[in-house]
Amino acid sequence: MKYSRTFAVVLIMLAVFYLAGAAVGLFPFNPLALTAGEKARDGGKTVVLTSFERPSDCFLRTDSYVKLKRIKSNASHGRYSLQAKLYLEAWFYPTATPAPLVPGATPMPQVTWRPTIYYAYDSPTAMRVTDWREYDYFKLDVVLGEDRPANSYLIAGDARGYHYQSPTTALLGKKVNVLALDIKDMKKNYLDISKIQYVGFVFDLAGRGSPPVVYLDNFRLERDGR
């Protein structure tokens, strides 16, 4: 009886250790985050790439003008979303050091301030699926944390260096907006959809005087019902 009780205590301790490790991404399977995986829906197929249920899901790449934080709010899938605080251009030194004037030189194009978040194969939280040939769309959900609308779009790139940009979408405040990449259209534009390297979420901050906050969730691949 004594040994049985000791064995039960050891099993409980191991289970607690495993769940704690899985929650922070030390183990590949996390029974506390069953929202990440494959789900059949409406005769099609949806593969959830990430919904930020674990702390280790939130290490995406940025262009350094974004602060990311996993938060238990504005989730469209599971319990958590990824909060993104976007920095304004006005927060930084207003005028870059001017380049020397060269007679006859073509002027440098004006760069628009557009902070970007990357979900990529080489991010600390790596893209789970880079072969998109079985799917029709990449989608993600976005909640804008203010009433004022804002423009955004997605970009994607393949292993050969080809790039694709989705049409600009107006995000409406305080509701779930869906941004999508049409994979068939990406293929028509010469992207190698078997070797996708990254997806970028780009936010247009033109004309803004206060830092917007957005919430990202439910990165997924979808296949139409066939």
C-alpha positions, 0 to 999 in steps of 0.5 A: 500500500505504501509503495502504491501511494508513493508510485501515485505521488510520483505519477502526479508529480511527473504529470504536473511537470509535463503540463508545466513544460508543455505550457511553455513550449518545452514539449511538442504536445500540449494538452492544455492547448488543443486549439492548435491542430487540424480541424474539419469544417464545412467539408473543407479543412482548416489547419491552425498554425498558431493561436498563441495559446503558449508563451513560446508561440509569441516569438515572431519577427518584427522590423523593431517598431512593434512591441508584442505581448501574449494577452488574454483578451480579444481572442478569436480562437482559444483563450489568448491573442497576440497584442501588438503595440505599433510605434509611430514615426514621430517617436524617433528622430524626425530627420535622417542625416541627409545624403550628399547632393549629387548633380543629376542623381535620381532622388531617393523614393519617400519611404512610408512608415509601416511597421511589420510583423513576420511569421516566418520559417526562421522566426524563433516561433517558426512557421509550422507549414511552408508547403501550401500546395494543398490549401487555398487561403492563408488567413488570420484574424485581427481586432483593432483596439479603437473605433477609428478604421485603419488600413492593412495588408499581408505580404508573403515571400518564397525561397526564391525571393519572389514576393506577393502583396494582398489587396489593402483591407480597411480594418474596422474597430473593435470587431474581428477582421479577417485578412487573407492571402489567396494562394491560387493568386500567389501561384499565378504571380510566380511564387513557389507555394511549396516553399513559402518562407514568411508572411508579413502583417503590415499596418499603415500608420499614415496620419496617426497621432497616437499609437494604435494597438492591434490583436492578432489571432488564429493564423491558419491555412484553409482548403475549400470543400471538394 
